[in-house]
């Protein structure tokens, strides 16, 4: 999160406040406020709240760039926007039709909501879902991070996967969604399963939390893990063959 220290100083001086006046109004130490204005300290969300109140401005005015790209956690973004809309936890939870405790956990970052819940939260806040969802969990971001980790250029990756460098660039920028065939090629080069690119942030933890203990224990069995690893690396035709075989097996077992 990038806080505009120079902007805070300009707003303070515009109001005729000295550093000491401002520190007192915001209930912050003089040295801490000075470091914030110089850009050598990154204030917490709570400190931003205090500064915005003392300056009588919105908190968004103190943060540089689009809120979706500031580095704030999802919970912080929701809390900041909720505060901007003068909504209490109870107000927003009622709009979204979730419990107050669940919304509180989302804001604290202890749970990651399902995409459908995230969309309802965005609707309750009157903002597009993109304002809450960072690019960190996107397919493009994952591809770029993994490519850079392997020290590959877009052109090198494209050559290894048999696609164009322009396509790789467009995928990384989120301008196009690759076909399953292209995703399989990229995944094979990077040595990962195609599932790696399409799973949403927190999706695995969320699914596990909804399962009963017996099912969770079964999924952790080494044999089941082996089967799941193999399934993730199947192409569409191979997966359909396996599904058809399972259906035939179940029918034969019933007879």
Secondary structure, DSSP 8 states (H G I E B T S, - for coil): --B-HHHHHHHHHHTT--HHHHHHHHT--HHHHHHHHHTSS---HHHHHHHHHHHTS-GGGGB-S-GGGS---HHHHHHHHHHHTT--HHHHHHHHTS-HHHHHHHHHTS----HHHHHHHHHHHTS-GGGT--GGGSHHHHHHHHHHHTT--HHHHHHHHTS-HHHHHHHHTTS----HHHHHHHHHHHTS-THHHH--TTHHHHHHHHS-HHHHHHHTSHHHHHHHHHHHT--HHHHHHHHHHHHHHHHHHH-
